[in-house]
Amino acid sequence: MARSQPAEGQPSDEQAVAQVLAGQGQAFEVLVERHKGLVSGIVRGKVPREQAAEVAHEVFIRAFQSLGNFEPVKPFSHWLSVIAVRACHDFWRERYRNRETPRAGLSEEQVAWLEGVAAGLDDGEQQRAQERFEAWDLVDWALGHLSPRDRLALTLVHLEGRSLAEAAELLGISAANLKVRVFRSRQKLRGIIADELNRGGG
């Protein structure tokens, strides 16, 4: 990620952070305006649409609260991206803890998508099917049976196409650990899908 290029007359990210830490809280608005698109883009791909704004807001609250931990070795945008991914992880962990178990039956279109996955479509074909059917609910349902970290691992690597190294850094684990986790998560997901299809899709 390249370092932010501030508009003329505006502080750099590092300068804005220093200003906030020096007691000029309003300087944080510069960071919010500059990076709200980045945060929204990360969050929208990982939580339900109706929850995205709330989670994005939570990301900036966390960033403000932990600003003293920012070290400008890497760009502020990278540091903020890590916070955003971990906020999404915490969102799912909390939802899984509180969710009820009843499950709605799947539509014929969703069953067809799952059958395609079970038949061994490659990642590109699965993603095209997801986009064609606008099937966030289906992806949510299928991934919802994985742990929050397994879910994010698959989302980062297979749905967003990030490298193992980049995804591992965002998740705070080693690339080797992530590679194993992604492999096992795909196997779990395939088993979940097969079980659902064996029940006739509902």
BAKOL-828960 format. One record per residue (C-alpha): residue in three letters; y, z, x. Coordinates in steps of 0.02 Angstrom, whole numbers, plus 50000, padded with zeros to 5 digits. Example, Ala and Ser with C-alpha at 12.3 -4.5 7.8 and 13.67 -1.06 7.14 Angstrom:
['Ala'; [49775; 50390; 50615]]
['Ser'; [49947; 50357; 50684]]
% end
This chain:
['Met'; [50000; 50000; 50000]]
['Ala'; [50168; 49952; 50069]]
['Arg'; [50308; 50077; 50081]]
['Ser'; [50430; 50072; 49935]]
['Gln'; [50588; 49971; 49959]]
['Pro'; [50728; 50071; 49876]]
['Ala'; [50871; 49982; 49791]]
['Glu'; [51034; 49980; 49884]]
['Gly'; [51117; 50150; 49876]]
['Gln'; [50958; 50240; 49826]]
['Pro'; [50860; 50359; 49938]]
['Ser'; [50691; 50310; 50006]]
['Asp'; [50538; 50400; 49936]]
['Glu'; [50536; 50517; 50084]]
['Gln'; [50722; 50555; 50066]]
['Ala'; [50702; 50587; 49879]]
['Val'; [50558; 50707; 49914]]
['Ala'; [50665; 50800; 50042]]
['Gln'; [50807; 50811; 49916]]
['Val'; [50694; 50884; 49782]]
['Leu'; [50624; 51012; 49904]]
['Ala'; [50802; 51057; 49953]]
['Gly'; [50838; 51104; 49772]]
['Gln'; [50905; 50939; 49703]]
['Gly'; [50778; 50925; 49562]]
['Gln'; [50864; 50774; 49485]]
['Ala'; [50810; 50670; 49635]]
['Phe'; [50633; 50674; 49565]]
['Glu'; [50692; 50555; 49428]]
['Val'; [50714; 50423; 49563]]
['Leu'; [50530; 50440; 49607]]
['Val'; [50477; 50435; 49424]]
['Glu'; [50575; 50277; 49388]]
['Arg'; [50515; 50193; 49547]]
['His'; [50331; 50231; 49524]]
['Lys'; [50303; 50245; 49336]]
['Gly'; [50232; 50068; 49332]]
['Leu'; [50107; 50111; 49468]]
['Val'; [50050; 50269; 49380]]
['Ser'; [50039; 50185; 49210]]
['Gly'; [49935; 50044; 49283]]
['Ile'; [49811; 50166; 49360]]
['Val'; [49797; 50276; 49206]]
['Arg'; [49785; 50135; 49077]]
['Gly'; [49625; 50072; 49157]]
['Lys'; [49539; 50240; 49156]]
['Val'; [49579; 50335; 48995]]
['Pro'; [49593; 50283; 48811]]
['Arg'; [49753; 50190; 48772]]
['Glu'; [49817; 50324; 48654]]
['Gln'; [49802; 50455; 48791]]
['Ala'; [49876; 50353; 48934]]
['Ala'; [50058; 50408; 48913]]
['Glu'; [50009; 50592; 48907]]
['Val'; [49901; 50578; 49063]]
['Ala'; [50037; 50481; 49156]]
['His'; [50159; 50620; 49113]]
['Glu'; [50035; 50747; 49180]]
['Val'; [50023; 50649; 49343]]
['Phe'; [50210; 50668; 49374]]
['Ile'; [50205; 50853; 49328]]
['Arg'; [50067; 50878; 49457]]
['Ala'; [50161; 50776; 49585]]
['Phe'; [50318; 50880; 49560]]
['Gln'; [50222; 51043; 49573]]
['Ser'; [50134; 50992; 49733]]
['Leu'; [50276; 50896; 49815]]
['Gly'; [50279; 51020; 49958]]
['Asn'; [50106; 50958; 50009]]
['Phe'; [50164; 50778; 50032]]
['Glu'; [50158; 50720; 50212]]
['Pro'; [50238; 50551; 50247]]
['Val'; [50093; 50492; 50356]]
['Lys'; [50053; 50369; 50217]]
['Pro'; [50168; 50300; 50082]]
['Phe'; [50218; 50412; 49937]]
['Ser'; [50139; 50283; 49820]]
['His'; [49969; 50313; 49900]]
['Trp'; [49986; 50502; 49883]]
['Leu'; [50037; 50480; 49701]]
['Ser'; [49890; 50362; 49668]]
['Val'; [49768; 50495; 49725]]
['Ile'; [49847; 50619; 49605]]
['Ala'; [49836; 50491; 49464]]
['Val'; [49651; 50457; 49493]]
['Arg'; [49611; 50642; 49500]]
['Ala'; [49710; 50673; 49340]]
['Cys'; [49600; 50543; 49255]]
['His'; [49447; 50630; 49324]]
['Asp'; [49508; 50796; 49253]]
['Phe'; [49546; 50713; 49086]]
['Trp'; [49365; 50658; 49066]]
['Arg'; [49296; 50822; 49131]]
['Glu'; [49396; 50915; 48999]]
['Arg'; [49349; 50792; 48862]]
['Tyr'; [49164; 50804; 48904]]
['Arg'; [49175; 50992; 48901]]
['Asn'; [49254; 50993; 48728]]
['Arg'; [49179; 50841; 48643]]
['Glu'; [49059; 50850; 48498]]
['Thr'; [48891; 50766; 48511]]
['Pro'; [48885; 50652; 48355]]
['Arg'; [48892; 50470; 48404]]
['Ala'; [48949; 50324; 48299]]
['Gly'; [48830; 50177; 48284]]
['Leu'; [48873; 50023; 48384]]
['Ser'; [48929; 49859; 48306]]
['Glu'; [48823; 49702; 48325]]
['Glu'; [48949; 49637; 48451]]
['Gln'; [48936; 49795; 48555]]
['Val'; [48746; 49790; 48548]]
['Ala'; [48751; 49609; 48608]]
['Trp'; [48862; 49661; 48753]]
['Leu'; [48742; 49801; 48800]]
['Glu'; [48595; 49682; 48789]]
['Gly'; [48685; 49570; 48912]]
['Val'; [48711; 49715; 49031]]
['Ala'; [48529; 49765; 49014]]
['Ala'; [48477; 49586; 49048]]
['Gly'; [48561; 49598; 49218]]
['Leu'; [48729; 49510; 49203]]
['Asp'; [48826; 49518; 49365]]
['Asp'; [48985; 49620; 49374]]
['Gly'; [49100; 49471; 49346]]
['Glu'; [49006; 49419; 49189]]
['Gln'; [49008; 49596; 49122]]
['Gln'; [49195; 49609; 49151]]
['Arg'; [49227; 49442; 49066]]
['Ala'; [49123; 49500; 48917]]
['Gln'; [49221; 49661; 48911]]
['Glu'; [49386; 49567; 48911]]
['Arg'; [49326; 49439; 48783]]
['Phe'; [49272; 49573; 48660]]
['Glu'; [49419; 49688; 48700]]
['Ala'; [49281; 49817; 48709]]
['Trp'; [49365; 49973; 48778]]
['Asp'; [49273; 50076; 48646]]
['Leu'; [49107; 50005; 48705]]
['Val'; [49145; 50036; 48889]]
['Asp'; [49205; 50211; 48843]]
['Trp'; [49045; 50243; 48747]]
['Ala'; [48929; 50182; 48886]]
['Leu'; [49022; 50265; 49029]]
['Gly'; [49046; 50421; 48925]]
['His'; [48868; 50472; 48960]]
['Leu'; [48902; 50487; 49146]]
['Ser'; [48986; 50631; 49236]]
['Pro'; [49176; 50612; 49256]]
['Arg'; [49159; 50572; 49442]]
['Asp'; [49018; 50447; 49414]]
['Arg'; [49122; 50364; 49280]]
['Leu'; [49274; 50347; 49393]]
['Ala'; [49168; 50286; 49538]]
['Leu'; [49102; 50141; 49434]]
['Thr'; [49274; 50106; 49360]]
['Leu'; [49359; 50097; 49529]]
['Val'; [49225; 49993; 49616]]
['His'; [49156; 49880; 49479]]
['Leu'; [49289; 49867; 49345]]
['Glu'; [49441; 49868; 49461]]
['Gly'; [49359; 49787; 49612]]
['Arg'; [49423; 49913; 49740]]
['Ser'; [49337; 49924; 49908]]
['Leu'; [49220; 50070; 49942]]
['Ala'; [49341; 50136; 50072]]
['Glu'; [49490; 50134; 49954]]
['Ala'; [49395; 50207; 49807]]
['Ala'; [49318; 50342; 49916]]
['Glu'; [49489; 50395; 49978]]
['Leu'; [49558; 50404; 49801]]
['Leu'; [49410; 50511; 49747]]
['Gly'; [49415; 50620; 49903]]
['Ile'; [49237; 50582; 49961]]
['Ser'; [49161; 50481; 50102]]
['Ala'; [49125; 50295; 50083]]
['Ala'; [48940; 50329; 50116]]
['Asn'; [48936; 50462; 49981]]
['Leu'; [49025; 50345; 49860]]
['Lys'; [48903; 50203; 49896]]
['Val'; [48757; 50314; 49849]]
['Arg'; [48849; 50381; 49696]]
['Val'; [48891; 50206; 49633]]
['Phe'; [48710; 50149; 49654]]
['Arg'; [48641; 50300; 49563]]
['Ser'; [48773; 50287; 49427]]
['Arg'; [48729; 50106; 49393]]
['Gln'; [48547; 50156; 49376]]
['Lys'; [48593; 50297; 49256]]
['Leu'; [48702; 50180; 49154]]
['Arg'; [48562; 50052; 49142]]
['Gly'; [48444; 50188; 49080]]
['Ile'; [48570; 50248; 48951]]
['Ile'; [48594; 50070; 48888]]
['Ala'; [48407; 50038; 48881]]
['Asp'; [48379; 50198; 48781]]
['Glu'; [48514; 50147; 48657]]
['Leu'; [48443; 49973; 48636]]
['Asn'; [48269; 50044; 48611]]
['Arg'; [48340; 50146; 48466]]
['Gly'; [48404; 49986; 48387]]
['Gly'; [48588; 50012; 48430]]
['Gly'; [48629; 50166; 48327]]
% end
